[in-house]
Amino acid sequence: MSDPVEKEAGRLLPAASGTGPAADTVDVWWMDLGQFGPERQVAALSLLDPAERVRHAAFISEPARQQFLAGRTLVRTCLSRYGGMSPHEWRFRANRYGRPFVDERCGPSGLYFNLSHTEGMAVCAIAGFGEIGVDVERCDRHAAIEELGETVLAPAELAQLSALTGAERQERFYRFWTLKEAYLKARGIGLSLPMNDIRFDLSGMLPSVAFAGVVDDAAARWSFRMIAPGAGHMVAVAAAVQDAALTLRVFEAALP
C-alpha cells in the first residue's frame, strides 16, 4: 500500500499535561501483540480499573482476553503521554451506543481516542477532536466475500471486486471493510448505519467517500488514510477534517 503518511515509528512523544495532538492532527499508536507475553500481561493488569478486570476475567477465549487487555493498556499508556496522568488513573464513560470516552470528571478535556484490535495487533488513534475512528484487520486471512459483499459493499464496490482475483481481490475487500468500520466508529453510533450506503473510491491517492440511502452526512468533511504498520495487518483511519488540513502521525507504542 502506497498511501502517503507521515511516519515516526518508534519515536515516543513527551507527556504534556492537558495537551492533545495539534489541531487537525491524528496520532496513531500501534502495538505488536506478539511481544505482549505473559509477564507483560501481568504488569498490564495492574493498570486496569475494577470493572475492566471483571470484563477481562469474563472472556472464555484466551486470544480475546489478550486483545482486550492489550487494547486497554494501549489506551491508558498512550493517553498518559498527553494528559499528564498515570496510566492507572484514567477513567472512562460510554455513550448510548457503547463508544468509550475520557471521563472529564477525572481527566483532561479535549482529548479523544478510538481503539481497535485484532489477532496480533492493537491500534489507538488520539486527537483533539471527537470524530475519529480507527480499524485494524488481518488482511492475510480469508474473508467470506461472497457472503458479506451484498450487505457490506455498495454496488460500485462489488463491481470493482468482480474484476479482481486472488490476493488482490482479498486486499481490496479489506480496504473497503476497514474504511467503513473506521467511518462508523468515528460517527460513534455503532452499526446503526447500513454499510452498503457508504461507498469508497480508491482510485485516487487518498480514499474518498460518498453516501446514499439513510446516511445523512457530508462527504467533504471527512478524510481517510490507510497504513500498514506491520506485516499482515491493514489499518484505516477516519477523521472529520478536510484532506488538505489533516496530519497523520504513526508511532509504535512501547510495551509496559
C-alpha positions as CSV (number, residue, x, y, z in Angstrom):
1,M,0.0,0.0,0.0
2,S,1.5,3.3,-1.0
3,D,-0.9,5.9,0.6
4,P,1.2,8.8,1.9
5,V,1.6,9.0,5.7
6,E,4.0,10.9,7.9
7,K,5.6,8.0,9.8
8,E,7.7,8.3,13.0
9,A,7.5,4.7,14.2
10,G,9.4,4.1,17.5
11,R,9.6,7.8,18.5
12,L,7.8,8.5,21.8
13,L,6.0,11.7,22.5
14,P,6.8,13.6,25.7
15,A,4.0,14.0,28.2
16,A,2.2,17.4,28.1
17,S,-0.3,17.9,30.8
18,G,-3.8,18.6,29.4
19,T,-2.5,18.8,25.8
20,G,-3.6,16.6,23.0
21,P,-2.2,16.5,19.4
22,A,-2.2,19.7,17.5
23,A,-5.4,20.8,15.7
24,D,-6.3,18.7,12.7
25,T,-3.7,16.1,13.7
26,V,-4.4,12.4,14.5
27,D,-1.7,10.3,16.2
28,V,-2.0,6.6,15.6
29,W,-0.3,4.3,18.1
30,W,0.1,0.6,17.3
31,M,1.2,-2.4,19.4
32,D,2.5,-5.7,18.2
33,L,0.8,-8.3,20.3
34,G,3.4,-10.9,19.5
35,Q,5.5,-9.1,22.1
36,F,2.7,-9.0,24.7
37,G,3.6,-12.1,26.5
38,P,2.6,-13.4,30.0
39,E,5.0,-11.2,32.0
40,R,3.8,-8.1,30.3
41,Q,0.2,-9.1,30.6
42,V,0.7,-9.4,34.4
43,A,2.1,-5.9,34.6
44,A,-0.7,-4.6,32.3
45,L,-3.4,-6.0,34.6
46,S,-2.3,-3.5,37.4
47,L,-3.3,-0.6,35.1
48,L,-7.0,-1.7,34.8
49,D,-9.8,-0.4,37.0
50,P,-12.0,-2.9,38.8
51,A,-14.7,-3.0,36.1
52,E,-12.1,-3.7,33.4
53,R,-10.6,-6.5,35.4
54,V,-14.1,-8.1,35.7
55,R,-14.5,-7.9,31.9
56,H,-11.0,-9.3,31.3
57,A,-11.7,-12.3,33.5
58,A,-15.0,-13.0,31.8
59,F,-13.5,-13.8,28.4
60,I,-13.6,-17.5,27.7
61,S,-11.2,-17.2,24.7
62,E,-7.6,-16.6,25.6
63,P,-6.9,-14.6,22.4
64,A,-9.9,-12.4,23.1
65,R,-8.7,-11.9,26.7
66,Q,-5.3,-10.9,25.5
67,Q,-6.6,-8.5,22.9
68,F,-8.9,-6.8,25.4
69,L,-6.0,-6.4,27.9
70,A,-3.7,-5.1,25.2
71,G,-6.2,-2.6,24.0
72,R,-7.0,-1.2,27.4
73,T,-3.3,-1.0,28.2
74,L,-2.6,0.8,24.9
75,V,-5.3,3.4,25.5
76,R,-4.1,4.1,29.0
77,T,-0.4,4.4,28.3
78,C,-0.9,6.5,25.2
79,L,-3.3,8.9,26.8
80,S,-0.8,9.4,29.6
81,R,1.7,10.8,27.0
82,Y,-0.7,13.7,26.5
83,G,-2.8,14.1,29.6
84,G,-0.2,14.3,32.4
85,M,-1.8,11.4,34.4
86,S,-0.5,7.9,35.3
87,P,-2.0,5.1,33.1
88,H,-3.9,3.6,36.0
89,E,-5.6,6.9,36.9
90,W,-7.8,7.2,33.7
91,R,-11.5,6.7,34.0
92,F,-13.9,6.3,31.1
93,R,-17.6,6.6,30.3
94,A,-19.5,5.4,27.2
95,N,-22.2,7.0,25.0
96,R,-25.5,5.2,24.5
97,Y,-24.0,3.2,21.6
98,G,-21.2,1.9,23.8
99,R,-18.4,4.1,22.5
100,P,-16.0,4.9,25.4
101,F,-14.6,8.4,26.1
102,V,-12.5,10.0,28.8
103,D,-14.5,10.9,31.8
104,E,-13.8,14.6,32.1
105,R,-14.6,14.5,35.8
106,C,-11.2,12.8,36.4
107,G,-9.2,13.6,33.2
108,P,-8.4,16.5,30.9
109,S,-10.9,17.8,28.4
110,G,-10.3,18.0,24.7
111,L,-8.6,14.6,24.5
112,Y,-10.3,11.9,22.4
113,F,-9.4,8.4,21.3
114,N,-10.6,5.4,19.4
115,L,-9.4,1.8,19.7
116,S,-9.3,-1.3,17.5
117,H,-7.7,-4.7,18.0
118,T,-7.4,-7.9,16.1
119,E,-5.2,-11.0,16.1
120,G,-1.7,-9.8,16.5
121,M,-2.2,-6.0,16.8
122,A,-3.9,-3.3,18.8
123,V,-4.2,0.3,17.5
124,C,-5.3,3.5,19.2
125,A,-6.0,6.8,17.4
126,I,-5.8,10.0,19.5
127,A,-6.9,13.6,18.6
128,G,-8.1,16.8,19.9
129,F,-11.5,16.4,18.3
130,G,-14.1,13.7,18.8
131,E,-15.0,12.4,15.4
132,I,-12.1,10.0,14.8
133,G,-12.2,6.3,14.1
134,V,-9.7,3.5,13.5
135,D,-10.0,-0.1,12.5
136,V,-7.3,-2.8,12.2
137,E,-7.7,-6.1,10.5
138,R,-5.6,-9.0,9.5
139,C,-5.6,-8.9,5.7
140,D,-3.9,-12.3,5.2
141,R,-6.9,-14.3,6.4
142,H,-9.6,-15.5,4.1
143,A,-12.8,-13.3,4.0
144,A,-16.2,-14.7,3.0
145,I,-16.5,-12.0,0.4
146,E,-19.5,-13.6,-1.4
147,E,-21.4,-14.0,1.9
148,L,-20.6,-10.5,3.2
149,G,-20.4,-8.5,0.0
150,E,-24.1,-7.8,-0.6
151,T,-24.7,-6.4,2.9
152,V,-21.3,-4.7,3.3
153,L,-20.4,-3.3,-0.1
154,A,-22.0,-0.7,-2.3
155,P,-22.9,-1.8,-5.9
156,A,-19.9,0.1,-7.4
157,E,-17.5,-1.6,-4.8
158,L,-18.9,-5.0,-5.7
159,A,-18.3,-4.3,-9.4
160,Q,-14.7,-3.5,-8.6
161,L,-14.2,-6.7,-6.8
162,S,-15.7,-8.7,-9.6
163,A,-12.9,-7.6,-11.8
164,L,-10.2,-8.9,-9.4
165,T,-9.0,-12.3,-8.3
166,G,-6.9,-13.9,-5.6
167,A,-4.9,-11.8,-3.2
168,E,-5.7,-8.6,-5.0
169,R,-9.4,-9.2,-4.6
170,Q,-8.9,-10.1,-0.9
171,E,-6.9,-6.9,-0.2
172,R,-9.4,-4.7,-1.9
173,F,-12.2,-6.1,0.2
174,Y,-10.3,-5.5,3.4
175,R,-9.6,-1.9,2.3
176,F,-13.3,-1.3,1.9
177,W,-14.1,-3.1,5.1
178,T,-11.6,-1.2,7.3
179,L,-12.6,2.1,5.9
180,K,-16.2,1.6,6.5
181,E,-15.6,0.4,10.1
182,A,-13.4,3.4,10.8
183,Y,-16.1,5.7,9.5
184,L,-18.8,4.1,11.6
185,K,-16.6,4.3,14.7
186,A,-15.8,7.9,14.0
187,R,-19.5,8.7,13.9
188,G,-19.9,7.0,17.3
189,I,-23.2,5.4,16.6
190,G,-22.3,1.8,16.4
191,L,-23.7,-0.3,13.5
192,S,-26.9,1.7,13.1
193,L,-26.0,2.7,9.5
194,P,-26.0,0.3,6.6
195,M,-22.5,-0.3,5.3
196,N,-23.7,-0.6,1.7
197,D,-24.9,3.0,1.8
198,I,-21.3,4.1,2.3
199,R,-19.2,3.9,-0.9
200,F,-15.5,4.4,-1.1
201,D,-13.5,5.3,-4.2
202,L,-9.9,4.1,-4.1
203,S,-8.8,5.3,-7.5
204,G,-7.1,8.5,-6.2
205,M,-4.0,8.9,-4.0
206,L,-6.3,9.0,-0.9
207,P,-9.6,7.2,-0.3
208,S,-12.8,9.3,-0.8
209,V,-16.3,8.6,0.3
210,A,-19.9,9.1,-1.0
211,F,-23.1,8.5,0.9
212,A,-26.5,7.2,-0.2
213,G,-29.8,6.0,1.4
214,V,-30.2,6.7,5.0
215,V,-26.7,8.0,5.6
216,D,-27.2,11.7,6.3
217,D,-23.7,13.2,6.1
218,A,-21.4,15.4,4.0
219,A,-18.5,13.6,2.3
220,A,-16.5,16.9,2.1
221,R,-16.0,17.0,5.8
222,W,-14.2,13.6,6.0
223,S,-10.6,12.5,5.4
224,F,-9.4,8.9,5.3
225,R,-6.0,7.3,5.5
226,M,-4.7,3.7,5.2
227,I,-1.5,2.4,6.7
228,A,0.3,-0.9,7.1
229,P,2.2,-0.7,10.4
230,G,3.1,-4.4,10.5
231,A,3.2,-7.3,8.1
232,G,-0.2,-8.9,7.5
233,H,-2.2,-6.0,9.0
234,M,-4.2,-3.2,7.5
235,V,-5.3,0.0,9.4
236,A,-7.8,2.6,8.3
237,V,-8.3,6.0,9.9
238,A,-11.4,8.3,9.5
239,A,-11.3,11.9,10.7
240,A,-13.7,14.8,10.4
241,V,-11.0,17.0,9.0
242,Q,-10.6,18.2,5.4
243,D,-8.0,16.3,3.4
244,A,-5.6,19.2,2.9
245,A,-5.6,20.0,6.6
246,L,-5.1,16.5,8.1
247,T,-1.8,15.5,9.5
248,L,-1.4,11.8,10.4
249,R,1.5,10.6,12.6
250,V,2.2,6.9,13.3
251,F,4.0,5.6,16.4
252,E,4.9,2.1,17.6
253,A,3.9,2.0,21.2
254,A,6.3,1.0,23.9
255,L,5.0,-2.0,25.9
256,P,4.6,-1.8,29.7
